[in-house]
Amino acid sequence: MNILIFNGALERRPSSTSHSIIQFLQQTLEENGIHSTVFNLAGSAIPLFDFTLSKTPVAVEIMTQQFREADAHIWLTPLYHGSMTGVMKNCLDWLEISAKEPRPYLTDKMIGLISWADGGQALQGINAMDAIAKSLRAWPVPFSVPIVKPLLFDEGNPGQITKAYQQKLQLLIRILISKQISARSLQENNVIL
């Protein structure tokens, strides 16, 4: 199984919030024998969405292939003015290039959602990602992790995620994996619900 971790933050610092969360996710996935790939918007060179271009940019083709080949996704973003980051939404808009394929967009992909904010409004970022995931024919798992950023890190150990948030992130991974395994089993047995 390969899980794509989609980093919607433009943070480049190794001490950034997104980097700390991604490190924890990758370590947890690795401990469970699951391969993960990180798609960082900061280095992706994804241009502004322009469907009138005569040729799809190479960076978009690579991104689309990575997104569609992954078995499942975990999306994470800081809350920006009540939603996900604009560059994250722009990136997802480019999945329109798959619209005419037999299984367009992110059809039947399981997606875990994580957002953080300085206050208690991170759920707004989750809601924005949830709506877009569903529009792309994906299945957001029924558990997400809205994070109050000042409570994310252990006060006595800077950069260390608190036990409470470690448990929430681990639960998200367990649910994502179990849902993906269940969906794969149904597909392999040609079960139509």
C-alpha positions, 0 to 999 in steps of 0.5 A: 500500500502506498499513501500519498501525504499531500502537504498544503502548506508552503512551509520549507523549514524543518521545524515547521508544523507541517514538517513535524506532522509529516514526520510523525505520519511517515514514521507511524506508517513505516512502523505499520509496513506502509510506504508513503510519498510526500507531495510538497507544494512548496517545491512542486512548481504547479502553476496557476490553474489554466485549462485553456493552455494548449499543453498540460504543464509537466509538473501537473502531469507528474502531480496528477499521476502521483495522486491517482496512483496512490492507494490512499491520501492524507491531506494536511493544511493550515487554516487560511482565512477560514479555508485550506490554502489557496495553493492547495485548492489550485493544485486540486483544481488541476485534477480536472485534466483527468475528467474524461478518463474512465475513472476521473479525478480521485474516484474511490480514493480514501482520504484522511484530513488534517488541519491546524489553526492558532485558535479552535477553527481548524475544522473549517479547513477540514470542511473545505477539504472534505467538500473538495474531496467529495467533488473529486469522487473521493471518500474522506474517512469518517474521522479527521484531526482538527488541531489547535496549534498551541496545543500540538507540541509538548511544552517540555519538549519543543517539536515533539507532538503531544500524546493526545495528538499522537493518538488522534493521528494514529487513529486517523491512520488506523481508520484510513488503512482499515477502510482502504483494505476493506474497499480493496477487498470488495473490489477484488471480490467484485462486490457491488453495493 
